[in-house]
Amino acid sequence: MDNSISITRKTLLKDTFFIVLGIFTAAFGLESFLLPNSFIDGGATGISLLLTTTSSLPLYALIIFVNIPFMILAYKVIGRIFAIKTTIAILGLSLVLAFVHFPEVTQDKLLVAVFGGFFLGAGIGLSIRGGSVLDGTEVLAIFLSRKLGTTIGDIIILINIIVFIAAAYLLSIETALYSMLTYLAASKTLDFVIDGIEEYTGVTIISNASEEIRQMITEKMGRGITIYKAKGGYGTTGTRKEHDVLFTIITRLEIRKLNIEISKIDAKAFVVMHRINDTRGGMIKKRSL
């Protein structure tokens, strides 16, 4: 019981740290780069920036107003705890924008687009690591994907296309193009903050030299491995020959080395790689050799 309470407290402190850091990072990106230069981003934040640029309404009020439907939707789609954290995070961002003032860093359009997107994306990513969001677009995307049967990515792209078309019409085509660059910088930074530098890749290997490859992965690369028993089935008649299928997880920095080592053992080995967003437990971290 005590251990459970201790873990809960540590998790709460960790989540609070990430959310607060995310709020100030996003606020810095907005106030020091995007807002003074009338640049926008995608999603709910982009809508708020577009409205504040084309009207006299303050950004801190629009951040809350635009995200109210998404906060309600978060409760229905994801859950009460997530909705509470998201509401606190969005209110916190609004308060920081209202009472904490960051200086304008630069007026260079390219720097504004890139670094404004970088800090905003980092802030949103940190808040997600804390179990909340500062931009409710993804909540809407999850809801619509379930209703319409489309992917979350497709919904987000569609929402952002509408935002950028509106920016091109209400502001200028040049501003809309720079804003697309801001969105790209923000989305890549968000992915980096969530996944980290050690973005993992799952690798499935089928080879007649599976034992030698297994030894290479465990001994030379220092990675754990899982072995599946399987039967092959290919060609016009098919084959039911049994063989071992190897599965391991590596970082993207190790992909080239693994490919080279596999080619040395079996150049005809069948190798499938796919990105893994997160891992827990097991022998994930490289063991010392």
Solvent accessible surface area in square Angstrom, and as a share of the most:
residue,aa,sasa,rsa
1,M,186,0.83
2,D,118,0.61
3,N,106,0.54
4,S,64,0.41
5,I,69,0.35
6,S,44,0.29
7,I,97,0.49
8,T,86,0.50
9,R,159,0.58
10,K,140,0.59
11,T,68,0.39
12,L,110,0.55
13,L,129,0.64
14,K,116,0.49
15,D,18,0.09
16,T,64,0.37
17,F,122,0.51
18,F,26,0.11
19,I,15,0.08
20,V,70,0.40
21,L,76,0.38
22,G,0,0.00
23,I,12,0.06
24,F,87,0.36
25,T,24,0.14
26,A,0,0.00
27,A,0,0.00
28,F,51,0.21
29,G,0,0.00
30,L,0,0.00
31,E,21,0.10
32,S,0,0.00
33,F,8,0.03
34,L,0,0.00
35,L,60,0.30
36,P,63,0.40
37,N,33,0.17
38,S,46,0.29
39,F,7,0.03
40,I,0,0.00
41,D,6,0.03
42,G,4,0.04
43,G,4,0.04
44,A,1,0.01
45,T,3,0.02
46,G,0,0.00
47,I,57,0.29
48,S,0,0.00
49,L,0,0.00
50,L,13,0.06
51,L,69,0.34
52,T,20,0.12
53,T,44,0.25
54,T,64,0.37
55,S,52,0.34
56,S,115,0.74
57,L,97,0.48
58,P,54,0.34
59,L,9,0.04
60,Y,92,0.35
61,A,41,0.32
62,L,8,0.04
63,I,0,0.00
64,I,49,0.25
65,F,139,0.58
66,V,18,0.10
67,N,0,0.00
68,I,75,0.38
69,P,79,0.50
70,F,24,0.10
71,M,20,0.09
72,I,98,0.50
73,L,28,0.14
74,A,0,0.00
75,Y,124,0.47
76,K,154,0.65
77,V,21,0.12
78,I,76,0.39
79,G,25,0.24
80,R,142,0.52
81,I,101,0.51
82,F,39,0.16
83,A,8,0.06
84,I,78,0.40
85,K,41,0.17
86,T,1,0.01
87,T,45,0.26
88,I,103,0.52
89,A,0,0.00
90,I,0,0.00
91,L,72,0.36
92,G,16,0.15
93,L,3,0.02
94,S,3,0.02
95,L,106,0.53
96,V,15,0.08
97,L,10,0.05
98,A,23,0.18
99,F,156,0.65
100,V,55,0.32
101,H,142,0.63
102,F,50,0.21
103,P,101,0.64
104,E,77,0.35
105,V,84,0.48
106,T,28,0.16
107,Q,136,0.60
108,D,72,0.37
109,K,93,0.40
110,L,100,0.50
111,L,79,0.39
112,V,0,0.00
113,A,0,0.00
114,V,55,0.32
115,F,90,0.37
116,G,0,0.00
117,G,0,0.00
118,F,89,0.37
119,F,52,0.22
120,L,2,0.01
121,G,0,0.00
122,A,11,0.08
123,G,0,0.00
124,I,16,0.08
125,G,0,0.00
126,L,24,0.12
127,S,0,0.00
128,I,48,0.25
129,R,115,0.42
130,G,0,0.00
131,G,29,0.28
132,S,1,0.00
133,V,11,0.06
134,L,3,0.01
135,D,16,0.08
136,G,1,0.01
137,T,9,0.05
138,E,70,0.32
139,V,3,0.02
140,L,45,0.22
141,A,0,0.00
142,I,39,0.20
143,F,63,0.26
144,L,50,0.25
145,S,15,0.10
146,R,163,0.59
147,K,139,0.59
148,L,116,0.58
149,G,70,0.67
150,T,60,0.35
151,T,82,0.47
152,I,72,0.37
153,G,36,0.35
154,D,79,0.41
155,I,8,0.04
156,I,31,0.15
157,I,102,0.52
158,L,100,0.50
159,I,26,0.13
160,N,6,0.03
161,I,86,0.44
162,I,107,0.54
163,V,7,0.04
164,F,20,0.08
165,I,113,0.57
166,A,31,0.24
167,A,0,0.00
168,A,33,0.26
169,Y,183,0.70
170,L,92,0.46
171,L,52,0.26
172,S,45,0.29
173,I,123,0.62
174,E,91,0.41
175,T,23,0.13
176,A,5,0.04
177,L,106,0.53
178,Y,56,0.21
179,S,0,0.00
180,M,88,0.39
181,L,60,0.30
182,T,0,0.00
183,Y,57,0.22
184,L,101,0.50
185,A,20,0.16
186,A,5,0.04
187,S,34,0.22
188,K,138,0.58
189,T,14,0.08
190,L,26,0.13
191,D,54,0.28
192,F,107,0.44
193,V,24,0.14
194,I,64,0.32
195,D,26,0.14
196,G,24,0.23
197,I,107,0.54
198,E,64,0.29
199,E,33,0.15
200,Y,25,0.10
201,T,13,0.08
202,G,0,0.00
203,V,0,0.00
204,T,34,0.20
205,I,0,0.00
206,I,57,0.29
207,S,9,0.06
208,N,141,0.72
209,A,17,0.13
210,S,14,0.09
211,E,89,0.40
212,E,99,0.44
213,I,0,0.00
214,R,64,0.23
215,Q,74,0.33
216,M,13,0.06
217,I,0,0.00
218,T,25,0.15
219,E,110,0.49
220,K,104,0.44
221,M,1,0.00
222,G,0,0.00
223,R,8,0.03
224,G,19,0.18
225,I,41,0.21
226,T,63,0.37
227,I,80,0.40
228,Y,113,0.43
229,K,162,0.69
230,A,31,0.24
231,K,109,0.46
232,G,14,0.13
233,G,66,0.63
234,Y,162,0.62
235,G,70,0.67
236,T,148,0.86
237,T,134,0.78
238,G,35,0.34
239,T,45,0.26
240,R,181,0.66
241,K,128,0.54
242,E,113,0.51
243,H,41,0.18
244,D,37,0.19
245,V,16,0.09
246,L,2,0.01
247,F,47,0.19
248,T,3,0.02
249,I,34,0.17
250,I,0,0.00
251,T,7,0.04
252,R,97,0.36
253,L,134,0.67
254,E,21,0.10
255,I,45,0.23
256,R,182,0.66
257,K,86,0.36
258,L,0,0.00
259,N,61,0.31
260,I,68,0.34
261,E,17,0.08
262,I,6,0.03
263,S,65,0.42
264,K,143,0.61
265,I,54,0.27
266,D,31,0.16
267,A,90,0.70
268,K,190,0.81
269,A,19,0.15
270,F,122,0.51
271,V,46,0.26
272,V,63,0.36
273,M,64,0.28
274,H,87,0.39
275,R,126,0.46
276,I,31,0.16
277,N,105,0.54
278,D,87,0.45
279,T,22,0.13
280,R,198,0.72
281,G,56,0.54
282,G,80,0.77
283,M,87,0.39
284,I,28,0.14
285,K,138,0.58
286,K,100,0.43
287,R,99,0.36
288,S,106,0.69
289,L,132,0.65
